[in-house]
Amino acid sequence: MDDEYLERALNFIRDKASEYADAKATRIHLWEFRKSKKALLMRNAELAGYKTAAAQEREAYADDEYVELLEGLKVAVEKEEVLRYQMKAAELKLDVWRSKEASQRAEKKRYGA
């Protein structure tokens, strides 16, 4: 494994860290916002005449805005996971390099080189 290979893995992690953080923040924001959206939609259902919490919840979950929010959450999770596994792969490359270097040092020490 040459220095260029190692450098590319390090650069990838550095370059993608901000993008990964943004993707994670978006996913968490949408995950939390869905609770607020559900509450707002349940209130709208109540104003529309649905008296029970179960009926309000059903209307909230069936609302197009809620379904759209879930689609956005799906996209956010997918983006975060792709970036997470790409970064994990780059970290594994560094681990392989580290192991090879340790093995080479041990071999040199063992044979007195």
C-alpha positions as CSV (number, residue, x, y, z in Angstrom):
1,M,0.0,0.0,0.0
2,D,1.7,3.2,-1.1
3,D,1.6,6.7,0.3
4,E,-0.8,7.9,-2.4
5,Y,-3.3,5.2,-1.4
6,L,-3.1,6.2,2.2
7,E,-3.4,9.9,1.4
8,R,-6.5,9.3,-0.7
9,A,-8.2,7.5,2.2
10,L,-7.3,10.3,4.6
11,N,-8.4,13.0,2.2
12,F,-11.7,11.2,1.6
13,I,-12.5,11.1,5.3
14,R,-11.5,14.8,5.7
15,D,-13.5,15.9,2.6
16,K,-16.6,13.9,3.5
17,A,-16.8,14.7,7.3
18,S,-18.8,17.9,6.8
19,E,-21.1,16.3,4.3
20,Y,-21.7,13.4,6.7
21,A,-22.4,15.7,9.6
22,D,-24.8,17.7,7.5
23,A,-26.6,14.5,6.4
24,K,-26.9,13.3,10.0
25,A,-28.1,16.7,11.2
26,T,-30.8,16.6,8.5
27,R,-31.9,13.1,9.4
28,I,-32.2,13.9,13.1
29,H,-34.0,17.2,12.4
30,L,-36.6,15.4,10.2
31,W,-36.9,12.6,12.8
32,E,-37.7,15.1,15.5
33,F,-39.8,17.4,13.3
34,R,-42.2,14.5,12.4
35,K,-43.5,14.7,16.0
36,S,-44.3,18.3,15.7
37,K,-45.9,17.7,12.3
38,K,-48.0,15.0,13.7
39,A,-49.2,17.3,16.5
40,L,-50.0,20.1,14.1
41,L,-51.9,17.7,11.8
42,M,-53.8,16.2,14.8
43,R,-54.8,19.7,15.9
44,N,-56.1,20.4,12.3
45,A,-58.1,17.1,12.5
46,E,-59.6,18.2,15.7
47,L,-60.6,21.5,14.2
48,A,-62.1,19.6,11.3
49,G,-64.4,17.7,13.7
50,Y,-62.4,14.5,14.6
51,K,-63.0,14.3,18.4
52,T,-61.0,11.2,19.5
53,A,-57.2,11.1,19.6
54,A,-57.3,7.9,17.6
55,A,-59.2,9.6,14.8
56,Q,-56.9,12.6,14.9
57,E,-53.9,10.4,14.8
58,R,-55.3,8.4,11.8
59,E,-55.9,11.7,9.9
60,A,-52.5,13.0,10.7
61,Y,-50.7,9.8,9.5
62,A,-52.8,9.8,6.3
63,D,-52.1,13.5,5.5
64,D,-50.1,14.1,2.4
65,E,-47.8,16.5,4.2
66,Y,-46.9,13.7,6.7
67,V,-46.3,11.2,4.0
68,E,-44.1,13.7,2.2
69,L,-42.1,14.3,5.4
70,L,-41.5,10.5,5.7
71,E,-40.2,10.4,2.1
72,G,-37.8,13.2,3.0
73,L,-36.7,11.3,6.1
74,K,-36.1,8.2,3.9
75,V,-33.9,10.2,1.6
76,A,-32.0,11.7,4.5
77,V,-31.4,8.3,6.1
78,E,-30.2,6.9,2.8
79,K,-27.7,9.7,2.3
80,E,-26.4,9.5,5.8
81,E,-25.9,5.7,5.6
82,V,-24.1,5.9,2.3
83,L,-21.7,8.4,3.6
84,R,-21.3,6.5,6.9
85,Y,-20.3,3.3,5.1
86,Q,-18.0,5.1,2.6
87,M,-16.2,6.7,5.6
88,K,-16.1,3.3,7.3
89,A,-14.5,1.8,4.2
90,A,-11.9,4.5,4.2
91,E,-11.2,3.9,7.9
92,L,-10.8,0.2,7.2
93,K,-8.2,0.9,4.5
94,L,-6.3,2.9,7.1
95,D,-6.6,0.0,9.6
96,V,-5.3,-2.5,7.0
97,W,-2.3,-0.1,6.3
98,R,-1.7,0.2,10.1
99,S,-1.7,-3.6,10.4
100,K,0.7,-4.1,7.5
101,E,3.1,-1.6,8.9
102,A,3.0,-3.2,12.3
103,S,3.7,-6.6,10.7
104,Q,6.6,-5.2,8.7
105,R,8.1,-3.7,11.8
106,A,7.7,-6.9,13.7
107,E,9.3,-8.9,10.9
108,K,12.3,-6.5,10.7
109,K,12.8,-6.7,14.4
110,R,12.6,-10.5,14.4
111,Y,15.2,-10.8,11.6
112,G,17.4,-8.0,12.9
113,A,16.9,-5.7,9.9
